[in-house]
């Protein structure tokens, strides 16, 4: 299967490009999607925004708005990230991105979406963008970006395959997010709002607990600085709940692009996994810098809003880069408690990092972790918690791994399909096996 290489602009019927400045915003109205809402790890944009535009601004300020089936394309920050525009469209787009509309007479729209995400086209974008601190891809260079165009039948197969796989991945990630949300809600109920303790203090039976579990909770509070805690419980610095092992300096790994050895995990890998851009190392490093699946990782330095977070590594063995802690709980029975305590405190960590922000980066230090205290239950409650929540955390991890495995398969097959190295009948058989 051969392909023609066609300039990107020749495949489009319209580019919705709003002004290169911030539009008037408010606290209510239509959500304004910013570049951080667009990710190659999801099919549709997310709604990580607190900015809105009113009806008057929506109708008069913008040059145009995305339509269902358009493709959002980020031009600045992380050029080349794309999302599919859903139906209905319930957002408008901010600066530093465009919405491109495929001309269906020239290209199958879903194929164009898949091609833009392929390593073949992404590498072109990486080589063409300008800027060091904040990379950007100029709209004037769109015509220089070449898209491989196979036969119409191949376009439709590749586009539909990529879209169907992405929808399956999105469903698995929704299940993963739901399971995590349930676990976090339980953590907040037990160890932040103290719902079972408050119920017993008021003479009520705690909701959702059997009699044996309810009996483990105290029936009142005792004074503690700052604030009261359930009787018999204590407060500990979050730093004392685990061992925090910082990764090694990047240069110490002597990174290579030949993928020799193990991948080096930076913040980018925490979000996207091991990708074409990931560097590897075959240097012998101390064992403490090696990570494996299920390890808890806490990124303590970076953009306060997008980088400071807690993750569970779900990939192969790897080396840990600096600016990330490997968090090793003091005992396995405390793992879920430590994981969810760190996740619950994300807003606190974000604010700490924002207050220390320099040149766009912020950080959470060991001193901060020593100063932050969390309520820790007595051992019987902790054991009961582990028995209840560990299966939820494990199920979320497994579902997340399934989603990642499908994403890896999708992204591995895509460039081979586009180039013709993989024949369509063979691809169909592989997809059936993965179903």
N, C-alpha and C positions, 0 to 999 in steps of 0.2 A: 504494500500500500504506500503510494507516494503522496507527498503533500506539496502544495504551493505555499510560498511564504508571502503573506499579504500584509501591508501596513495596517496597523490597528485602526486608524481613522477611516480606512476604506470599508470597514466592516460595521460602521456605526451610522445610525440615522440621526442621533442627537447626543450632545453632551450637555448635561445640566451642570453648569458651573456658576456657583453663586459668588458674590463679591469676596475679595480677599481680606475681609475684615469682619469683626464680630458683629452680629446683628443685635438689635435691642432684645433683651431677655427679661423674663419675670418669673414669678413663683407658680404660675398656672398657665394652662393652655396646651398647645401642641408640643410634645417632647422634641428637643433639638438634639439630634444625633451628632456626636463629635467623633473624631478619628479613633479614640480609645474604645468606641463601641463596635468597631469593625475588626474582625479577626478571621484569619484563615482556618481557625480551629472550629468555627461554627458556620452553619449554613446561612443563618439570618443575623442581622445586627442585634446586639444586646441593647439594653436600655439603662446603661450605667450613666445616668444623667440627672442632674437636679436643675437643669435649665429648660425653660419653656418659652414659647413665643405666643403672643395673643393673636386673635383673629386678624386684626388690622395689619400687624407685621407680617403674618403668614400670607396675606393676600396682596400686599403691596411691596414689601421689601425685597423679596427673593426674585431672581430672574426666572426661576422654574422650580418644579418639584419632581422627585422621583415618581415613577409609575411602576405598577406590579410587573415583575420580570426584568426590570432594569438591574444593572450591576453597580454597586457602590465601589469606588476605587479610591483608595487613600493616596494622596500625592505628597504629603509631608509627614515626617516623623518616622514612619515605617512604610515607605512607598511600596505600592503593589498589593497591599492587603485588600481583599475583596469580600463582599457579602451579596447575596441575592436579595432583591427587594420583594417583600411578601405582599400578599393580597388579603385584606386591604392594607394600604400604606397609612400608618398612623404616626408618622414622624416627618420632620423636615431635616435637612442636612446643613451642617455648619461649614465653616471655611476649611480649607486644606484637604478637601475631598471633592470628587465629582460623582455624578450618576450618569453612567453611559448606557445608551439604548442600542442594542444590536439591531441591525437591519436584517430581518428574517429572510429577505431575498438573497442575501449574500452569505449569511452564516446562521447556523442553528444556535439560538441564544444560549441554551444550556451548554452547548459545546464551547462557546466562547468563554463562558464562566469557568468551565473546567480547564481550558487551555491557559487562561490567565493565572490559574493557581498551579499549573504544572511547573516542575523544576526547569523545564526548557525555557519558559517565558520568564519565570522569576529570576533566573540567572541573568537574562538580558536587562531586566529592571535594575538588579543590583549593580550591573556594570555601567548603567547609564545615569543613575541618579547623581546629583551633585550635593555638596555640603558635607561637612565633617561632623560638627556638633549636632545638627538637625538635618538629616538627609531629606532631599525633596526631589520629586520627579516632575519636571515641567510639562505643563499641558502642551506646550509648543513642540515637545519631543515625542508626543504620542504617535506621530506619523513615522518615527524612526523605529518604533517597536514593531517587530515582525511576528505575525501569528501564523503557525502552520495550519493549513486548511486541507484536510483530506476529502474524500468523497462525501456526498451528502449522507449516504447510508452510514458511513463510519462516524460522521459527526453526530448523527442522531443516537447511534449506539453508545458512543463515548459520553455524550452529554447526559443521556438518560441513566447510564450506569453510574456516573459520578454523582448525579443528583439523588438517585435512589440510595446509594451507599451513604451519602451524607445525611439523608433523612433517617436511616437506620441508626447511624452514629448519634445523631441528635436525640433520638428517642432513648437510647441507652444512657446518654449523659443526663437526660431529664430524670430518668430513674435514679441514677447516681445522686443527682442533686436533691431529689426527694428524700432518699434514705439519709443523706447527710443532714438535711434540714430537720428530720425527725430526731436524729441523735442530738443535734444542737438544741432543739426545743426541750428535750428531756434534761440536758445539762443545765439549761437556764432555769427550768422548773425546780430541779432538785437543789442546785448549788448556787444559784443567784437569787431567785425569788423565794426559795425555801418553801414552796407550796405545801409539801407534806408536813413540814414542821408547823407552819401556820395553821393548817387544818387541825392538827392535833391540839395546838394551843387553844383553839376556839371550840374544842370539843366535837369536831367533825371527823369522819373517816376520810383519809386522803383519797382523792380521786385516782382511779386507775391502778391502785396497788392492792395486791392480795394481803391478807391479814398478817402473814409472816413478814413480808417486806415492810409493811406499815409499822410493825412493832419495832423495827430497827431504828426508826427515826425518833429523836427526842421530842418532847411536847412543849418546848419553850426555848427561850434565848437567854444568853448571858452577855454582859457587857464586854466589849473588846474595842480597842482603838485601831482604826476608826470604825464605829458602828457595831451593832450587836451581831453575834453569831449563834447558831444553834448550840445548845448545851452539849459539852463534850467534844465539840469540834474545835478546830484551830485555824489560824491564818499562817500561811507560809509564803516566803518569797517564791515567785514562780521559777526562779533560777534554781531553787533547791529541790524542785520536783524531778529534775533530770540532769544529765550531763550534757553540756552544750559544747560541741566540737566544731570549731571554725574550719572551713576549708583552706586549702593551701593557695599560695599566690599563683596566679595564672602562669607566669613565666617559668615557675618551677617545674611545670609539667612538660616543658619543651613541646608545645602543641604541634601536631602534624595534620596535614590535610589528606593523607593517604589512608586514614581510618585504621591505623595500626594501634593495637592495644585497646584501651577502654575509652569511652566517650568522657569528655570533661563537662560537668554539669554546672552551668551558670544559670542566672535567673531566667534567661530565654528558654533554657531546656526545662525548667520547672513548669513553664506555661505550655510549651509546645512539644515537649519530649525531644528525643534525638532526631534531628533533621539533617538535611543536606549541608546546612551551615555549621553543624556541630563539629568542633575540633576534637581530635583524639590524642591519647598519650600512651606510649609504651615504656615510659620511664618508671623505674621501681621507686615507689613512694611509700611512706609509712602506712601501715594498714588502717590507721584511724581515718585516713582520707578516702577510703573506699566505702561506697554506699551500695545498697542492694534494695530489691523490691520490698516495700512496706516500711522502709525507714522514714521517720518523720523529719522533715526539713523545714527550717525557718529562715526565710530571706530577711536579713536585718538591715540591708542597705540598698538604696535605690530611690526611684520615684515613690514618694509616700503613698500616692493614690493607686498605683498599679503594681508596685514591686514588693511592698512590705506585706508578707502573708505567710501562712503555714500550709505545707503540702505533704502528701504522702507519695513517695517515689514509687512509680508503678512500672518501671522499665527494667532494663538489664543492669548488671553490675557496672559501676561507673566511678569516676574520680570526682571529688567535690571541690569546687572552686571557692575561693575566699568570698566573703560577704554572705555566706550561707552557713548556718549552724546545722549539723546533724544532732538531733535531739534524742538522747537515749534515756528513757524513763528509768527510775531506780529499780522498778520491778515490772514484770509483764502485766500484773494485775492492775497497774496504774496507767497502762499505755493509753487507753481510750480517754481516761480522765485528763491526762496531760495534753493529748491531741486536741480535745474539745475545749480545754481551758485556753490554749493558745489561739484557737480559731475564734472563741468568744471574745478574746481581747484584741482582735484585729483593729477595731476603731481606736482603741487606746494606743496601740503601737503606731497607727497611722498618724495620730495627732502628735505623738512624741517625735516621730521622724519629721513631720511638717515643721515643728518648732525648731528643729536643728538643720533645716534645709539650707544647702549651699549649692549654687550652680545647678539647681533643679533636683539635687539628690539629698536625701535625708537618711538618718540611721537610728537604730535602736541598739544601745550599748549593753554590755554586761552589767554596768552600774544601774541602768534602767531596769533590767530584769531582776536585779537584787532588790530594788526598791519597790517593785510591783508585787503586792501580796494577793493571794487567792485563798478563799475558804476551802479547807480540806476536811472531808468528813472522817468519821472514825472508821476503823478497819471493817467492821461488819457492813456498814452502808457502802463502803468502797467495793467490797466483794460482791454485794448484791448489784451494784451499778455495773460492774464489769460483766457479770453474768447476763444482765439484760441488754447492754449496749454493744458489747464486743461482737455479737453476731450481726448487728446492724452495720457496724463499721466494716466488718469483713465482707459483707454482701456488697456494700458500696464500693469497696476496693475491687472486688471481682468484676462487677458491672463496669467499673471504670477501665479495667484491663481489657474487657471485651470490646469496649468502644475504641480503645487505643489500637487493639489488634486489627480491627476493621479499618481504622484510619490508616494504619501502616500499609495494609494490603491495597487499599484504594490508591494511596499516593505512590506505591511501588508500581502498580499496574499502569497508572495514568500515562507517564512518559513513554512506556513501551507501546501502549495502544496508539498514542498520537504519532509515534515514529513508524509504526507498522511492524515493529519487532515482534509484537504479540498479535497473532491472527484473531479475528473476532470469534470464530468457533471455539478456540482454545480459551479465550477470555470468558466466554459464556460458561464453559465447563468449570473453570476455576471459581466463578461467582456462585454456581450451584453448590459447589463443595463448601463454600463459606457460609451459605445460607443456614 
